[in-house]
Amino acid sequence: MADIDVKQLAGRIDTVLDILVAGDTHSAIHNLEILKTELLRAESEEQTQTPGSPKTPWEI
């Protein structure tokens, strides 16, 4: 899995929880969708990298 800053992720989840407590479910859902998209993008970027050491330009 991609390198994820756990403290930043926890902070963003706390923000969504605060929004839910305030009663703004639309904004909370929107923020969760943004977070989900960012996490999936980070994962897909990691998967597109080839395993092992990165190739030098003349090996590509």
mmCIF file of the N, C-alpha and C atoms, coordinates in Angstrom:
data_MODEL
# 
_entry.id   MODEL 
# 
loop_
_atom_site.group_PDB 
_atom_site.id 
_atom_site.type_symbol 
_atom_site.label_atom_id 
_atom_site.label_alt_id 
_atom_site.label_comp_id 
_atom_site.label_asym_id 
_atom_site.label_entity_id 
_atom_site.label_seq_id 
_atom_site.pdbx_PDB_ins_code 
_atom_site.Cartn_x 
_atom_site.Cartn_y 
_atom_site.Cartn_z 
_atom_site.occupancy 
_atom_site.B_iso_or_equiv 
_atom_site.pdbx_formal_charge 
_atom_site.auth_seq_id 
_atom_site.auth_comp_id 
_atom_site.auth_asym_id 
_atom_site.auth_atom_id 
_atom_site.pdbx_PDB_model_num 
ATOM 1   N N  . MET A 1 1  ? 0.850   -1.179 0.000   1.00 0.00 ? 1  MET A N  1 
ATOM 2   C CA . MET A 1 1  ? 0.000   0.000  0.000   1.00 0.00 ? 1  MET A CA 1 
ATOM 3   C C  . MET A 1 1  ? 0.889   1.232  0.000   1.00 0.00 ? 1  MET A C  1 
ATOM 4   N N  . ALA A 1 2  ? 0.375   2.287  -0.531  1.00 0.00 ? 2  ALA A N  1 
ATOM 5   C CA . ALA A 1 2  ? 1.113   3.540  -0.610  1.00 0.00 ? 2  ALA A CA 1 
ATOM 6   C C  . ALA A 1 2  ? 1.433   4.059  0.785   1.00 0.00 ? 2  ALA A C  1 
ATOM 7   N N  . ASP A 1 3  ? 2.488   4.850  0.861   1.00 0.00 ? 3  ASP A N  1 
ATOM 8   C CA . ASP A 1 3  ? 2.830   5.453  2.149   1.00 0.00 ? 3  ASP A CA 1 
ATOM 9   C C  . ASP A 1 3  ? 1.740   6.439  2.530   1.00 0.00 ? 3  ASP A C  1 
ATOM 10  N N  . ILE A 1 4  ? 1.123   6.189  3.667   1.00 0.00 ? 4  ILE A N  1 
ATOM 11  C CA . ILE A 1 4  ? 0.024   7.028  4.125   1.00 0.00 ? 4  ILE A CA 1 
ATOM 12  C C  . ILE A 1 4  ? 0.404   7.631  5.463   1.00 0.00 ? 4  ILE A C  1 
ATOM 13  N N  . ASP A 1 5  ? 0.220   8.929  5.588   1.00 0.00 ? 5  ASP A N  1 
ATOM 14  C CA . ASP A 1 5  ? 0.444   9.599  6.864   1.00 0.00 ? 5  ASP A CA 1 
ATOM 15  C C  . ASP A 1 5  ? -0.769  9.317  7.744   1.00 0.00 ? 5  ASP A C  1 
ATOM 16  N N  . VAL A 1 6  ? -0.576  8.415  8.692   1.00 0.00 ? 6  VAL A N  1 
ATOM 17  C CA . VAL A 1 6  ? -1.687  7.956  9.521   1.00 0.00 ? 6  VAL A CA 1 
ATOM 18  C C  . VAL A 1 6  ? -2.266  9.100  10.344  1.00 0.00 ? 6  VAL A C  1 
ATOM 19  N N  . LYS A 1 7  ? -1.426  9.987  10.838  1.00 0.00 ? 7  LYS A N  1 
ATOM 20  C CA . LYS A 1 7  ? -1.922  11.113 11.637  1.00 0.00 ? 7  LYS A CA 1 
ATOM 21  C C  . LYS A 1 7  ? -2.783  12.041 10.786  1.00 0.00 ? 7  LYS A C  1 
ATOM 22  N N  . GLN A 1 8  ? -2.359  12.276 9.554   1.00 0.00 ? 8  GLN A N  1 
ATOM 23  C CA . GLN A 1 8  ? -3.147  13.131 8.663   1.00 0.00 ? 8  GLN A CA 1 
ATOM 24  C C  . GLN A 1 8  ? -4.478  12.460 8.328   1.00 0.00 ? 8  GLN A C  1 
ATOM 25  N N  . LEU A 1 9  ? -4.448  11.158 8.078   1.00 0.00 ? 9  LEU A N  1 
ATOM 26  C CA . LEU A 1 9  ? -5.674  10.425 7.785   1.00 0.00 ? 9  LEU A CA 1 
ATOM 27  C C  . LEU A 1 9  ? -6.628  10.470 8.971   1.00 0.00 ? 9  LEU A C  1 
ATOM 28  N N  . ALA A 1 10 ? -6.101  10.267 10.170  1.00 0.00 ? 10 ALA A N  1 
ATOM 29  C CA . ALA A 1 10 ? -6.939  10.329 11.373  1.00 0.00 ? 10 ALA A CA 1 
ATOM 30  C C  . ALA A 1 10 ? -7.530  11.722 11.548  1.00 0.00 ? 10 ALA A C  1 
ATOM 31  N N  . GLY A 1 11 ? -6.751  12.749 11.245  1.00 0.00 ? 11 GLY A N  1 
ATOM 32  C CA . GLY A 1 11 ? -7.255  14.118 11.336  1.00 0.00 ? 11 GLY A CA 1 
ATOM 33  C C  . GLY A 1 11 ? -8.386  14.374 10.359  1.00 0.00 ? 11 GLY A C  1 
ATOM 34  N N  . ARG A 1 12 ? -8.255  13.840 9.160   1.00 0.00 ? 12 ARG A N  1 
ATOM 35  C CA . ARG A 1 12 ? -9.318  14.026 8.172   1.00 0.00 ? 12 ARG A CA 1 
ATOM 36  C C  . ARG A 1 12 ? -10.578 13.273 8.565   1.00 0.00 ? 12 ARG A C  1 
ATOM 37  N N  . ILE A 1 13 ? -10.414 12.093 9.150   1.00 0.00 ? 13 ILE A N  1 
ATOM 38  C CA . ILE A 1 13 ? -11.578 11.345 9.635   1.00 0.00 ? 13 ILE A CA 1 
ATOM 39  C C  . ILE A 1 13 ? -12.242 12.105 10.774  1.00 0.00 ? 13 ILE A C  1 
ATOM 40  N N  . ASP A 1 14 ? -11.443 12.686 11.669  1.00 0.00 ? 14 ASP A N  1 
ATOM 41  C CA . ASP A 1 14 ? -12.004 13.502 12.752  1.00 0.00 ? 14 ASP A CA 1 
ATOM 42  C C  . ASP A 1 14 ? -12.804 14.676 12.200  1.00 0.00 ? 14 ASP A C  1 
ATOM 43  N N  . THR A 1 15 ? -12.295 15.289 11.139  1.00 0.00 ? 15 THR A N  1 
ATOM 44  C CA . THR A 1 15 ? -13.007 16.403 10.519  1.00 0.00 ? 15 THR A CA 1 
ATOM 45  C C  . THR A 1 15 ? -14.368 15.948 9.997   1.00 0.00 ? 15 THR A C  1 
ATOM 46  N N  . VAL A 1 16 ? -14.393 14.793 9.339   1.00 0.00 ? 16 VAL A N  1 
ATOM 47  C CA . VAL A 1 16 ? -15.662 14.265 8.830   1.00 0.00 ? 16 VAL A CA 1 
ATOM 48  C C  . VAL A 1 16 ? -16.614 13.979 9.985   1.00 0.00 ? 16 VAL A C  1 
ATOM 49  N N  . LEU A 1 17 ? -16.097 13.419 11.074  1.00 0.00 ? 17 LEU A N  1 
ATOM 50  C CA . LEU A 1 17 ? -16.943 13.152 12.237  1.00 0.00 ? 17 LEU A CA 1 
ATOM 51  C C  . LEU A 1 17 ? -17.503 14.449 12.818  1.00 0.00 ? 17 LEU A C  1 
ATOM 52  N N  . ASP A 1 18 ? -16.675 15.491 12.876  1.00 0.00 ? 18 ASP A N  1 
ATOM 53  C CA . ASP A 1 18 ? -17.149 16.789 13.367  1.00 0.00 ? 18 ASP A CA 1 
ATOM 54  C C  . ASP A 1 18 ? -18.264 17.336 12.478  1.00 0.00 ? 18 ASP A C  1 
ATOM 55  N N  . ILE A 1 19 ? -18.098 17.172 11.166  1.00 0.00 ? 19 ILE A N  1 
ATOM 56  C CA . ILE A 1 19 ? -19.123 17.636 10.232  1.00 0.00 ? 19 ILE A CA 1 
ATOM 57  C C  . ILE A 1 19 ? -20.422 16.865 10.450  1.00 0.00 ? 19 ILE A C  1 
ATOM 58  N N  . LEU A 1 20 ? -20.307 15.551 10.677  1.00 0.00 ? 20 LEU A N  1 
ATOM 59  C CA . LEU A 1 20 ? -21.506 14.745 10.942  1.00 0.00 ? 20 LEU A CA 1 
ATOM 60  C C  . LEU A 1 20 ? -22.193 15.174 12.223  1.00 0.00 ? 20 LEU A C  1 
ATOM 61  N N  . VAL A 1 21 ? -21.402 15.432 13.264  1.00 0.00 ? 21 VAL A N  1 
ATOM 62  C CA . VAL A 1 21 ? -21.977 15.872 14.538  1.00 0.00 ? 21 VAL A CA 1 
ATOM 63  C C  . VAL A 1 21 ? -22.702 17.197 14.356  1.00 0.00 ? 21 VAL A C  1 
ATOM 64  N N  . ALA A 1 22 ? -22.170 18.052 13.489  1.00 0.00 ? 22 ALA A N  1 
ATOM 65  C CA . ALA A 1 22 ? -22.809 19.340 13.230  1.00 0.00 ? 22 ALA A CA 1 
ATOM 66  C C  . ALA A 1 22 ? -24.091 19.186 12.417  1.00 0.00 ? 22 ALA A C  1 
ATOM 67  N N  . GLY A 1 23 ? -24.311 18.007 11.850  1.00 0.00 ? 23 GLY A N  1 
ATOM 68  C CA . GLY A 1 23 ? -25.551 17.760 11.132  1.00 0.00 ? 23 GLY A CA 1 
ATOM 69  C C  . GLY A 1 23 ? -25.490 17.958 9.631   1.00 0.00 ? 23 GLY A C  1 
ATOM 70  N N  . ASP A 1 24 ? -24.313 18.219 9.091   1.00 0.00 ? 24 ASP A N  1 
ATOM 71  C CA . ASP A 1 24 ? -24.184 18.453 7.651   1.00 0.00 ? 24 ASP A CA 1 
ATOM 72  C C  . ASP A 1 24 ? -23.747 17.153 6.964   1.00 0.00 ? 24 ASP A C  1 
ATOM 73  N N  . THR A 1 25 ? -24.706 16.259 6.790   1.00 0.00 ? 25 THR A N  1 
ATOM 74  C CA . THR A 1 25 ? -24.372 14.952 6.226   1.00 0.00 ? 25 THR A CA 1 
ATOM 75  C C  . THR A 1 25 ? -23.900 15.045 4.774   1.00 0.00 ? 25 THR A C  1 
ATOM 76  N N  . HIS A 1 26 ? -24.431 15.979 4.013   1.00 0.00 ? 26 HIS A N  1 
ATOM 77  C CA . HIS A 1 26 ? -24.020 16.131 2.612   1.00 0.00 ? 26 HIS A CA 1 
ATOM 78  C C  . HIS A 1 26 ? -22.524 16.445 2.524   1.00 0.00 ? 26 HIS A C  1 
ATOM 79  N N  . SER A 1 27 ? -22.059 17.389 3.323   1.00 0.00 ? 27 SER A N  1 
ATOM 80  C CA . SER A 1 27 ? -20.638 17.748 3.304   1.00 0.00 ? 27 SER A CA 1 
ATOM 81  C C  . SER A 1 27 ? -19.769 16.601 3.807   1.00 0.00 ? 27 SER A C  1 
ATOM 82  N N  . ALA A 1 28 ? -20.240 15.887 4.816   1.00 0.00 ? 28 ALA A N  1 
ATOM 83  C CA . ALA A 1 28 ? -19.477 14.760 5.350   1.00 0.00 ? 28 ALA A CA 1 
ATOM 84  C C  . ALA A 1 28 ? -19.309 13.677 4.287   1.00 0.00 ? 28 ALA A C  1 
ATOM 85  N N  . ILE A 1 29 ? -20.387 13.363 3.586   1.00 0.00 ? 29 ILE A N  1 
ATOM 86  C CA . ILE A 1 29 ? -20.316 12.357 2.527   1.00 0.00 ? 29 ILE A CA 1 
ATOM 87  C C  . ILE A 1 29 ? -19.393 12.826 1.415   1.00 0.00 ? 29 ILE A C  1 
ATOM 88  N N  . HIS A 1 30 ? -19.477 14.087 1.055   1.00 0.00 ? 30 HIS A N  1 
ATOM 89  C CA . HIS A 1 30 ? -18.610 14.644 0.015   1.00 0.00 ? 30 HIS A CA 1 
ATOM 90  C C  . HIS A 1 30 ? -17.140 14.532 0.419   1.00 0.00 ? 30 HIS A C  1 
ATOM 91  N N  . ASN A 1 31 ? -16.829 14.864 1.669   1.00 0.00 ? 31 ASN A N  1 
ATOM 92  C CA . ASN A 1 31 ? -15.455 14.761 2.153   1.00 0.00 ? 31 ASN A CA 1 
ATOM 93  C C  . ASN A 1 31 ? -14.969 13.315 2.157   1.00 0.00 ? 31 ASN A C  1 
ATOM 94  N N  . LEU A 1 32 ? -15.830 12.373 2.509   1.00 0.00 ? 32 LEU A N  1 
ATOM 95  C CA . LEU A 1 32 ? -15.454 10.959 2.473   1.00 0.00 ? 32 LEU A CA 1 
ATOM 96  C C  . LEU A 1 32 ? -15.194 10.493 1.045   1.00 0.00 ? 32 LEU A C  1 
ATOM 97  N N  . GLU A 1 33 ? -15.993 10.977 0.093   1.00 0.00 ? 33 GLU A N  1 
ATOM 98  C CA . GLU A 1 33 ? -15.778 10.612 -1.306  1.00 0.00 ? 33 GLU A CA 1 
ATOM 99  C C  . GLU A 1 33 ? -14.442 11.146 -1.811  1.00 0.00 ? 33 GLU A C  1 
ATOM 100 N N  . ILE A 1 34 ? -14.088 12.354 -1.413  1.00 0.00 ? 34 ILE A N  1 
ATOM 101 C CA . ILE A 1 34 ? -12.795 12.929 -1.796  1.00 0.00 ? 34 ILE A CA 1 
ATOM 102 C C  . ILE A 1 34 ? -11.662 12.100 -1.204  1.00 0.00 ? 34 ILE A C  1 
ATOM 103 N N  . LEU A 1 35 ? -11.768 11.762 0.069   1.00 0.00 ? 35 LEU A N  1 
ATOM 104 C CA . LEU A 1 35 ? -10.741 10.962 0.737   1.00 0.00 ? 35 LEU A CA 1 
ATOM 105 C C  . LEU A 1 35 ? -10.601 9.599  0.068   1.00 0.00 ? 35 LEU A C  1 
ATOM 106 N N  . LYS A 1 36 ? -11.713 8.965  -0.253  1.00 0.00 ? 36 LYS A N  1 
ATOM 107 C CA . LYS A 1 36 ? -11.697 7.661  -0.919  1.00 0.00 ? 36 LYS A CA 1 
ATOM 108 C C  . LYS A 1 36 ? -10.983 7.757  -2.262  1.00 0.00 ? 36 LYS A C  1 
ATOM 109 N N  . THR A 1 37 ? -11.298 8.787  -3.035  1.00 0.00 ? 37 THR A N  1 
ATOM 110 C CA . THR A 1 37 ? -10.674 8.976  -4.343  1.00 0.00 ? 37 THR A CA 1 
ATOM 111 C C  . THR A 1 37 ? -9.169  9.153  -4.211  1.00 0.00 ? 37 THR A C  1 
ATOM 112 N N  . GLU A 1 38 ? -8.742  9.948  -3.238  1.00 0.00 ? 38 GLU A N  1 
ATOM 113 C CA . GLU A 1 38 ? -7.313  10.173 -3.033  1.00 0.00 ? 38 GLU A CA 1 
ATOM 114 C C  . GLU A 1 38 ? -6.598  8.889  -2.624  1.00 0.00 ? 38 GLU A C  1 
ATOM 115 N N  . LEU A 1 39 ? -7.213  8.094  -1.754  1.00 0.00 ? 39 LEU A N  1 
ATOM 116 C CA . LEU A 1 39 ? -6.598  6.842  -1.323  1.00 0.00 ? 39 LEU A CA 1 
ATOM 117 C C  . LEU A 1 39 ? -6.512  5.848  -2.481  1.00 0.00 ? 39 LEU A C  1 
ATOM 118 N N  . LEU A 1 40 ? -7.564  5.750  -3.278  1.00 0.00 ? 40 LEU A N  1 
ATOM 119 C CA . LEU A 1 40 ? -7.535  4.842  -4.424  1.00 0.00 ? 40 LEU A CA 1 
ATOM 120 C C  . LEU A 1 40 ? -6.517  5.288  -5.465  1.00 0.00 ? 40 LEU A C  1 
ATOM 121 N N  . ARG A 1 41 ? -6.386  6.590  -5.664  1.00 0.00 ? 41 ARG A N  1 
ATOM 122 C CA . ARG A 1 41 ? -5.399  7.108  -6.615  1.00 0.00 ? 41 ARG A CA 1 
ATOM 123 C C  . ARG A 1 41 ? -3.985  6.785  -6.140  1.00 0.00 ? 41 ARG A C  1 
ATOM 124 N N  . ALA A 1 42 ? -3.733  6.966  -4.850  1.00 0.00 ? 42 ALA A N  1 
ATOM 125 C CA . ALA A 1 42 ? -2.410  6.658  -4.306  1.00 0.00 ? 42 ALA A CA 1 
ATOM 126 C C  . ALA A 1 42 ? -2.092  5.176  -4.469  1.00 0.00 ? 42 ALA A C  1 
ATOM 127 N N  . GLU A 1 43 ? -3.074  4.332  -4.250  1.00 0.00 ? 43 GLU A N  1 
ATOM 128 C CA . GLU A 1 43 ? -2.878  2.887  -4.402  1.00 0.00 ? 43 GLU A CA 1 
ATOM 129 C C  . GLU A 1 43 ? -2.625  2.518  -5.854  1.00 0.00 ? 43 GLU A C  1 
ATOM 130 N N  . SER A 1 44 ? -3.383  3.101  -6.780  1.00 0.00 ? 44 SER A N  1 
ATOM 131 C CA . SER A 1 44 ? -3.208  2.756  -8.195  1.00 0.00 ? 44 SER A CA 1 
ATOM 132 C C  . SER A 1 44 ? -1.873  3.269  -8.722  1.00 0.00 ? 44 SER A C  1 
ATOM 133 N N  . GLU A 1 45 ? -1.408  4.409  -8.240  1.00 0.00 ? 45 GLU A N  1 
ATOM 134 C CA . GLU A 1 45 ? -0.101  4.919  -8.652  1.00 0.00 ? 45 GLU A CA 1 
ATOM 135 C C  . GLU A 1 45 ? 1.000   3.981  -8.198  1.00 0.00 ? 45 GLU A C  1 
ATOM 136 N N  . GLU A 1 46 ? 0.854   3.418  -7.016  1.00 0.00 ? 46 GLU A N  1 
ATOM 137 C CA . GLU A 1 46 ? 1.860   2.486  -6.517  1.00 0.00 ? 46 GLU A CA 1 
ATOM 138 C C  . GLU A 1 46 ? 1.851   1.200  -7.331  1.00 0.00 ? 46 GLU A C  1 
ATOM 139 N N  . GLN A 1 47 ? 0.689   0.740  -7.733  1.00 0.00 ? 47 GLN A N  1 
ATOM 140 C CA . GLN A 1 47 ? 0.589   -0.501 -8.498  1.00 0.00 ? 47 GLN A CA 1 
ATOM 141 C C  . GLN A 1 47 ? 1.141   -0.354 -9.905  1.00 0.00 ? 47 GLN A C  1 
ATOM 142 N N  . THR A 1 48 ? 1.115   0.845  -10.473 1.00 0.00 ? 48 THR A N  1 
ATOM 143 C CA . THR A 1 48 ? 1.623   1.042  -11.826 1.00 0.00 ? 48 THR A CA 1 
ATOM 144 C C  . THR A 1 48 ? 3.143   1.036  -11.859 1.00 0.00 ? 48 THR A C  1 
ATOM 145 N N  . GLN A 1 49 ? 3.778   1.263  -10.719 1.00 0.00 ? 49 GLN A N  1 
ATOM 146 C CA . GLN A 1 49 ? 5.230   1.201  -10.658 1.00 0.00 ? 49 GLN A CA 1 
ATOM 147 C C  . GLN A 1 49 ? 5.648   -0.264 -10.723 1.00 0.00 ? 49 GLN A C  1 
ATOM 148 N N  . THR A 1 50 ? 6.708   -0.521 -11.461 1.00 0.00 ? 50 THR A N  1 
ATOM 149 C CA . THR A 1 50 ? 7.165   -1.898 -11.586 1.00 0.00 ? 50 THR A CA 1 
ATOM 150 C C  . THR A 1 50 ? 7.845   -2.334 -10.300 1.00 0.00 ? 50 THR A C  1 
ATOM 151 N N  . PRO A 1 51 ? 7.692   -3.607 -9.940  1.00 0.00 ? 51 PRO A N  1 
ATOM 152 C CA . PRO A 1 51 ? 8.350   -4.097 -8.731  1.00 0.00 ? 51 PRO A CA 1 
ATOM 153 C C  . PRO A 1 51 ? 9.854   -4.162 -8.924  1.00 0.00 ? 51 PRO A C  1 
ATOM 154 N N  . GLY A 1 52 ? 10.579  -4.123 -7.836  1.00 0.00 ? 52 GLY A N  1 
ATOM 155 C CA . GLY A 1 52 ? 12.028  -4.154 -7.906  1.00 0.00 ? 52 GLY A CA 1 
ATOM 156 C C  . GLY A 1 52 ? 12.599  -2.761 -8.021  1.00 0.00 ? 52 GLY A C  1 
ATOM 157 N N  . SER A 1 53 ? 13.853  -2.701 -8.379  1.00 0.00 ? 53 SER A N  1 
ATOM 158 C CA . SER A 1 53 ? 14.509  -1.403 -8.480  1.00 0.00 ? 53 SER A CA 1 
ATOM 159 C C  . SER A 1 53 ? 14.034  -0.682 -9.734  1.00 0.00 ? 53 SER A C  1 
ATOM 160 N N  . PRO A 1 54 ? 13.941  0.644  -9.655  1.00 0.00 ? 54 PRO A N  1 
ATOM 161 C CA . PRO A 1 54 ? 13.503  1.401  -10.831 1.00 0.00 ? 54 PRO A CA 1 
ATOM 162 C C  . PRO A 1 54 ? 14.523  1.276  -11.958 1.00 0.00 ? 54 PRO A C  1 
ATOM 163 N N  . LYS A 1 55 ? 14.029  1.207  -13.175 1.00 0.00 ? 55 LYS A N  1 
ATOM 164 C CA . LYS A 1 55 ? 14.917  1.061  -14.320 1.00 0.00 ? 55 LYS A CA 1 
ATOM 165 C C  . LYS A 1 55 ? 15.486  2.415  -14.722 1.00 0.00 ? 55 LYS A C  1 
ATOM 166 N N  . THR A 1 56 ? 16.697  2.369  -15.178 1.00 0.00 ? 56 THR A N  1 
ATOM 167 C CA . THR A 1 56 ? 17.311  3.586  -15.693 1.00 0.00 ? 56 THR A CA 1 
ATOM 168 C C  . THR A 1 56 ? 16.727  3.868  -17.074 1.00 0.00 ? 56 THR A C  1 
ATOM 169 N N  . PRO A 1 57 ? 16.827  5.106  -17.551 1.00 0.00 ? 57 PRO A N  1 
ATOM 170 C CA . PRO A 1 57 ? 16.192  5.466  -18.826 1.00 0.00 ? 57 PRO A CA 1 
ATOM 171 C C  . PRO A 1 57 ? 16.601  4.571  -20.000 1.00 0.00 ? 57 PRO A C  1 
ATOM 172 N N  . TRP A 1 58 ? 17.832  4.070  -20.020 1.00 0.00 ? 58 TRP A N  1 
ATOM 173 C CA . TRP A 1 58 ? 18.252  3.254  -21.149 1.00 0.00 ? 58 TRP A CA 1 
ATOM 174 C C  . TRP A 1 58 ? 17.762  1.808  -21.050 1.00 0.00 ? 58 TRP A C  1 
ATOM 175 N N  . GLU A 1 59 ? 17.148  1.426  -19.907 1.00 0.00 ? 59 GLU A N  1 
ATOM 176 C CA . GLU A 1 59 ? 16.604  0.079  -19.758 1.00 0.00 ? 59 GLU A CA 1 
ATOM 177 C C  . GLU A 1 59 ? 15.112  0.021  -20.075 1.00 0.00 ? 59 GLU A C  1 
ATOM 178 N N  . ILE A 1 60 ? 14.524  1.155  -20.284 1.00 0.00 ? 60 ILE A N  1 
ATOM 179 C CA . ILE A 1 60 ? 13.074  1.195  -20.495 1.00 0.00 ? 60 ILE A CA 1 
ATOM 180 C C  . ILE A 1 60 ? 12.736  0.714  -21.886 1.00 0.00 ? 60 ILE A C  1 
# 
